[in-house]
Amino acid sequence: MSDWNAYDYDKTSVPLSTKPQGFDDVVSKFHSLTKEADALTSVIKQLKEEIIFAFPEEIGTITREAGEFDVTMKRNEIWQWDVDAVEALVADQTIPPHVTRKYGVDKKKFLQLSDTDQAEFIHALTRKAGAPTITVEKKGIS
């Protein structure tokens, strides 16, 4: 028999003036667990920030040992195009296929360009590290 069976009650619709048996216990348990979950979420967020701080802010994947754990942090590369610079580059010509009407640049199409064509736009590109993701795994356990 599950501990949750103690909270079973008839789940058919009941008038508002009637309270199902065990309802107070269900509400009390829900309230307690919600408070615990909120507190744990706050602690997890703080611990995650401390783990992130222990890694360099670099693009890519880095793994570091921590006792019996392997901690892996991954930061994707984010490309940001200077809209004014891109617009200035294509102002007197038809918009090339790798440039969008918002004067952003399609990364896949840009990477397919020759080095010469890429060089024309590269000054308008800023590369920065994206939001980190962290994985903590116990060593020897998959």
Contacts in CASP RR format, 6 or more apart in sequence:
PFRMAT RR
TARGET T0000
AUTHOR 0000-0000-0000
METHOD contacts of the structure
MODEL  1
MSDWNAYDYDKTSVPLSTKPQGFDDVVSKFHSLTKEADALTSVIKQLKEE
IIFAFPEEIGTITREAGEFDVTMKRNEIWQWDVDAVEALVADQTIPPHVT
RKYGVDKKKFLQLSDTDQAEFIHALTRKAGAPTITVEKKGIS
6 25 0 8 1.000
7 22 0 8 1.000
7 25 0 8 1.000
7 26 0 8 1.000
7 29 0 8 1.000
9 20 0 8 1.000
9 21 0 8 1.000
9 22 0 8 1.000
9 23 0 8 1.000
9 26 0 8 1.000
10 20 0 8 1.000
10 21 0 8 1.000
11 20 0 8 1.000
14 20 0 8 1.000
48 134 0 8 1.000
51 71 0 8 1.000
51 73 0 8 1.000
51 134 0 8 1.000
51 136 0 8 1.000
52 73 0 8 1.000
52 132 0 8 1.000
52 134 0 8 1.000
54 64 0 8 1.000
55 62 0 8 1.000
55 64 0 8 1.000
55 73 0 8 1.000
55 132 0 8 1.000
56 62 0 8 1.000
57 75 0 8 1.000
57 129 0 8 1.000
58 75 0 8 1.000
58 129 0 8 1.000
59 75 0 8 1.000
59 76 0 8 1.000
59 77 0 8 1.000
59 127 0 8 1.000
59 129 0 8 1.000
59 130 0 8 1.000
60 74 0 8 1.000
60 75 0 8 1.000
60 76 0 8 1.000
60 77 0 8 1.000
60 129 0 8 1.000
61 72 0 8 1.000
61 73 0 8 1.000
61 74 0 8 1.000
62 72 0 8 1.000
62 73 0 8 1.000
62 74 0 8 1.000
63 70 0 8 1.000
63 71 0 8 1.000
63 72 0 8 1.000
63 73 0 8 1.000
64 70 0 8 1.000
64 71 0 8 1.000
64 73 0 8 1.000
65 71 0 8 1.000
65 139 0 8 1.000
66 136 0 8 1.000
67 139 0 8 1.000
68 138 0 8 1.000
68 139 0 8 1.000
69 136 0 8 1.000
69 137 0 8 1.000
69 138 0 8 1.000
69 139 0 8 1.000
70 136 0 8 1.000
70 137 0 8 1.000
70 139 0 8 1.000
71 134 0 8 1.000
71 135 0 8 1.000
71 136 0 8 1.000
72 134 0 8 1.000
72 135 0 8 1.000
72 136 0 8 1.000
72 137 0 8 1.000
73 132 0 8 1.000
73 133 0 8 1.000
73 134 0 8 1.000
73 135 0 8 1.000
74 132 0 8 1.000
74 133 0 8 1.000
74 135 0 8 1.000
75 129 0 8 1.000
75 130 0 8 1.000
75 131 0 8 1.000
75 132 0 8 1.000
75 133 0 8 1.000
76 129 0 8 1.000
76 130 0 8 1.000
76 131 0 8 1.000
77 127 0 8 1.000
77 128 0 8 1.000
77 129 0 8 1.000
77 130 0 8 1.000
78 127 0 8 1.000
78 128 0 8 1.000
78 129 0 8 1.000
78 130 0 8 1.000
79 105 0 8 1.000
79 107 0 8 1.000
79 125 0 8 1.000
79 126 0 8 1.000
79 127 0 8 1.000
80 125 0 8 1.000
80 126 0 8 1.000
80 127 0 8 1.000
80 128 0 8 1.000
81 103 0 8 1.000
81 104 0 8 1.000
81 105 0 8 1.000
81 124 0 8 1.000
81 125 0 8 1.000
81 126 0 8 1.000
82 124 0 8 1.000
82 125 0 8 1.000
82 126 0 8 1.000
83 102 0 8 1.000
83 103 0 8 1.000
83 104 0 8 1.000
84 103 0 8 1.000
85 123 0 8 1.000
85 124 0 8 1.000
86 99 0 8 1.000
86 103 0 8 1.000
86 104 0 8 1.000
86 105 0 8 1.000
86 121 0 8 1.000
86 124 0 8 1.000
87 103 0 8 1.000
89 120 0 8 1.000
89 121 0 8 1.000
89 124 0 8 1.000
90 96 0 8 1.000
90 99 0 8 1.000
90 103 0 8 1.000
95 101 0 8 1.000
97 106 0 8 1.000
97 109 0 8 1.000
98 105 0 8 1.000
98 106 0 8 1.000
98 109 0 8 1.000
98 110 0 8 1.000
98 112 0 8 1.000
98 113 0 8 1.000
99 105 0 8 1.000
99 106 0 8 1.000
100 106 0 8 1.000
105 121 0 8 1.000
105 124 0 8 1.000
105 125 0 8 1.000
110 118 0 8 1.000
110 121 0 8 1.000
111 118 0 8 1.000
END
